[in-house]
Each structure stands twice: as structure tokens, then as C-alpha cells.
């Protein structure tokens, strides 16, 4: 069985929107209250850059797609810039999953290899992925 599940970047998009709005608010506040425009510009720029780095770090385990091929699971990641991960293939038997709220964590040896948000995937694909993971859990 060869199955491909694609994901949306819902977490990254929301984070980017928050960074833009906070950056604008802080920039406007600094420009209004500061007599030194260059200082306000530099502080605003540094704030936005730091927040973008944090967003990329939080987004490092978000999958772009997962391909299930037989007994293997191949994960392709969205983050191809900072903190990038190359696509990796894992045997399904070694996968451990943990659900916290609407986030599914795929782990191997207690190391998180993917964070799957329920809103980033179609409902049918979520149900199918849960079924496959439960089958892997039962086969151990």
C-alpha cells in the first residue's frame, strides 16, 4: 500500500500573521515615542528577525507530506531554510505517537520527529493516519 498525506502550513501562517501585527504595533509605538528614527527602525527590525527565527524553530518538525510505503514512513518537512531537516524514512514498527489536544507527536526513541496538527490535515486523512498508527501500535 502506497499512501501520500499532504499537510497545510496552518501554524506557520498564523505565526507569521502574529509577527507582522506585533511588529507593526511595536514599530508604530517606537516611531511615535522615539526622537531617534534610526534607533526605532533598528529595534523593530531586530524584533521581527528574532520572532521569525523563533517561528522557524517552532516549525522545524512540521511535515509537508508523509508517504507510507509498506512498512516504512517517509516524512518531508516544510522548513527548508533555518533548522531544516532532510526527508527521512522510518520503519513503522519503531514509531510511537502521543496526542496532546489537537496535536499528534510522532516519536522514535523519545525524540519528536513530526508534529501533526489536526487543522493542518483533511479530516479523512487524519482518520486514516490515526487508523494506521493504531495498527502499528497493535502490531508491536
N, C-alpha and C positions, 0 to 999 in steps of 0.2 A: 504494500500500500504506500503510495507516494502522495503526500498531502502538503499543501502550502497554505500557511495562515499569514495574512498581512495585517499590519498594525498602523494606526494613526499616531501622530505626534501630539496628542492632546495635552500632555503635561508640559512639553516644551513650548507649545503655542501659548498656553495660559501663563507660563512663567515669563515668556518674552513680553507679553502684554503688560504684566505687572511691572517688569523692569522699565519699560517705556513710560508707563504712567508715573511710577515713583521717580524716575529720572527727570521727567518734565516738572513734576511738583517741586523737587529739590532744586532744580535749576532755576525755576521761576523765583522760588524763595531766596536763593542765593543772589540772583541778579537784582532783586528788589532791595535786599538788605545790605548788599555789599557795595562799597565805593570802588573797589578794585575788580573790574570786569574780568581780567585775565585770571585772577585767583578764583573767582566763581566758576569760570569755564573749566579750569583745571580740576577743581574739586568735583564738579558734575561729571566730567569725563572719567575720572578715577572711579567714582561711584558706579557708573554704568559698566565699566570694564570689569570691576570686581564682581558685580552681580552677574554679568554674563559668564564669567569663569565658574562661579558657583552653580549657575544653571547648567552649564555643560557637565560639571562634575556630578550633579544630581541626575542627569540624563544619561550617564555613561552605560547603564545596564538596560536601557530601553531597546527592545528589539524592533527592527524594521520588518522582518519576516522570520518565520520559523518553518523549516522544511522537515517534515517527518518522513523518513525513508526507511522502511523496515524497522530495525531495532536501533536506529540512530536518529538523533535530533540535531539539525544544523541551525544555528542561530546567527542571523545577520543583524548588526546593530546600526541604529540611526547615526550615532555620534561618530563622525568620520573626521573630526577636527581635533580638538583638545581631548585628552583622556580616551582616545579612540581604541576600539577593540576590533580585531580582525574577526571575520566569520569563523566560528568554531563548531566542530561536530562532537557530540557527546552521546555515549550509549544510554538508551532509555532506562536501563536497569540501575544506573547509578544516580538518576535524578531523584531528588527529594523536593517536595513542594510544600509551601506554607502559605496559607491565605490569611491576610490581615485586612479586614474591611473589604474594600473593592480592589485590593492589590494582591496578585499572586506572585510569590517569590519562588523562582526555580533555583535550586542549590545543588552543588556537588561538594561533598566533604565540608559542609557548613559554610561554603563560600557562595555568595549570591552571584549567579551567572546571568539572571534576567529578572526584570521587574515588569510584570504584565498588568496593566490597569484595565479594569473591566470596560471602562468607557472608550478605550483605545482599540477595541476589537468588536466585531459584529457579534450579536447575541448567539447566533448559530455556531460561530467559530469558538466562542467562549465555552459553550456547552460541549462541543466536540473536543476541545483541548482538555476540559475537565474530565471527560469520559476517558480519554487516552491516558491521562495522568493517573486516574484511579485504577485503570487496568495495569499500569506499570507498578503501582503500589501493591496490587493484589498478586502480581506475578513474583514478587520478592519473597 
